Amino acid sequence: MAAIRHTPRLVTDDMIALRQAGVAGAGVVQLPTMMLKEDLANGELQQLLPDWSPKSGIIHAMFPSRRGLIPAGRELIDFLTARLDPLGER
């Protein structure tokens, strides 16, 4: 493990702006691979650390109430829970 101190050129929560900054050469960006697929394929961006991935985060599913949740909504929540929870915990 290595810790590198740096001063960011750009700080934003806008993934599209961050992608555009990376393509324009502003520096290194960390974004979902699916968002950069075309840029990686055409050589506009290069993957620097192919064997590294960021720590997983928490995803929240919001819905009005259990009583008002349609069966398809419940199925979606169950599917996402099973697919996205690597430890199988709820």
N, C-alpha and C positions, 0 to 999 in steps of 0.2 A: 504494500500500500504506500502511496506517495501523496503528500499534500503540497499543492503548489499555490502560492499566494499570487493573486493578480488583481488588476484594476479593470473592471469591465468597461468597454467602450459604449455599450448600449445595454440598458436594462428595461425589459418590457414583458408583459404577459400576453402580447399579441403574437401568436405563432406565425402568422403570415408576414408580419413586419420583420420578425426574427429570421425567417427563411430568406426574405428578400435581402436583408443585410448580409447574410452568409454568402448568397450568390454574388452580391456586389463586392465581396472581399473584405468585409468589415472584421472578420475573425472567425473563431470557432463557434458553432452553434450546437445545441443539444435539442433535437426534435425527434418525434416519432419517425422511424424509417419509412413508414407508408406515406408520409407527407413529403419525403425527399426522394422517393423512388425514381421519378423522372430526372431530377437534377443529378442524381448519382449515375444513372444510366447514360446521360448525355455528357458527363464529365464536368458539369458546372460545379459540382461539389464532390469531395472525396471523403470517404469514411476513414477517420483517423485511428480509432480503437475498435476494430471489429469484434473482439472477444469481450468487450466491456459493455455492461448495461447499467443504467441507474437503478437505485433502490426502488422497489415497488412502493406505490402510494396507496391511499385509501380512496375508494370510489363510493359515492353515496347515490342511492336510488331514492328518488322522492316521488311520492304519490299521495293523493288526497286522504285516504283512509283504507283500512283493510276491508271495511264493509263496501266501499265504493270501488274496490279494485276488481276489474274484470278478469276472468280466467286467463286470458292471453297475457295480461300484465303480470299476474302471478307466475306464469310459465316463464316469462322473460327474466324476472328476478331470480327464479330458481336456476335457470340456465346460466345466467351471468355469475351467480354465486358459485356454481359448480366449476365453471370454466376459469374464473379469475382468482379463486382462492386456492393457492397451491398446497395448503395444509389441510384442506377440507374442513376448516373451522367456520363456524357461523358467528 
